[in-house]
């Protein structure tokens, strides 16, 4: 059985298909039709709802999510708020702002925008344009125009309004604590409908045993990729294991040697955690899909689905990150670059799962300097899938020679992988324009990319070459006595034309 709050009402469910999405639950089981289905893949934001959960200090945390690709089991121990809950005696302030600023025409996308603004209002103390853009990047409108919606966001965020959720915060907190302290009556079967089950393990031991008992079960953390198989490909899974209640998979810490991230830590949390150490990694995650997706999607899930265009694997490979894999009580360590074997095939053994990710912190050296540069090439800036993602780790000695370089690419092969021949052409060499140009020929030996609807093979290879030139331009200051030259201007011209 799962238990959660729908608005302010307690809900207990057991006899429901675990393949049911939150969107289906709202519309088909509770006749709450304000939440719309636009794409069933988490792209348009019309289905946006807000979930409220407790953080480590038992404070309420509001998050926007895509209801169309969130399975019902994800609601256990949380509060679900749909657009119907916002209006009481009068419109909520974010709804009123949309009215005042003419932020709606046909109105189909409006509930999603309202819920994204509601979550932003709960998490912000004032109006910040960048935060607005991030919060609304996953909401698409075809008729109103975003200027009016941005004005509505400004009005909603600049007005300090106590809404009807605020006086209930204490009661909501107590209700969620009570649910957390009262785990599912049967953690082996959280939901059971005919021959379909969803399991809710409470710790790593229970999770490991479930995977041994049900070796063909599918793990679901955020579910932003797996749910698309249900909504777009009409798949039905007989055994799902929801890991959101496994607290050990949510842990994160920084030691002197590495950053340790549990496999179920959300991408939004990763973005915040990595920012002080690897700004480029954090900035790339800011462009990873939408905020709704980042609030649900997990780092472990992005690795495990083994997509050749996944954005985090190239970055992790460039940083020489390791995975802690677990089966039963046994664990092993594996470099991320060895995890991917072929298209959608990994080194995971039967009943094995990713427990955590270890990202080493580069050791400081007085006689060398390092840089991490990540470039994501897409057709639009936000909420888009990469045609190419290039992650580059470079370390130079105080003579400007390459002592370590890892060039990892997504979108260039069936798996995310390093350009090993190109790396070897640069190791031990001076970090110079001439040596970069000589090494570029090796890229065509490292990769023979495919053509698809995102990019042609020739385009991918040309852009990969220009990204290596871009890396040189952005890191030449690390070389002693570096200066801008005519050669650099030539590189800049090439990059501006093809990146």
Buried (B, 14 or more C-beta within 10 A) or exposed (E): BBBBBBBBEEBEBBEBBBBBBBBBBBBEEBEBEBBBBBBBBBBBBBBBBBBBBBEEEEEBBBBBBBBBBBBBBBBBBBBBBBBBBBBEEEBBBBBBBBEBBBBBBEEBBBBBBBBBBBBBBBEBEEBEEEBBBBBBBBBBBEEBEBEBBBBBBBBBBEEEEEBBBEEBEEEBBEBBEEBBEEBBEEBBBBBBBEEBBBBBBEEBEBBBBBBEEBEEBBBBBBBBBBBBBBBEEEEEBBBBBBBBBBBBBBBBEBEEEBBBBBBBBBBBBBBEBBBEBBEBBBBBBBBBBBBBBBBBBBBBBBBBBBBBBBBBBBBBBBBBBBBBBBBEEEBEEBBBBEBBEEEEEBBBEEBBBBBBBBBEBBEEEEEBBBBBBBBBBBEEEBBBBBBBBBBBBBBBBEEBBBBBBBBBBBBBBBBBBBBBBBBBBBEEBBBBBEBBBEBBEBBBEBBEBBEEEBBBBEBBBBBBBBBBBBBBBBBBEBBEEBEEEEBBEEBBEBBEEBB
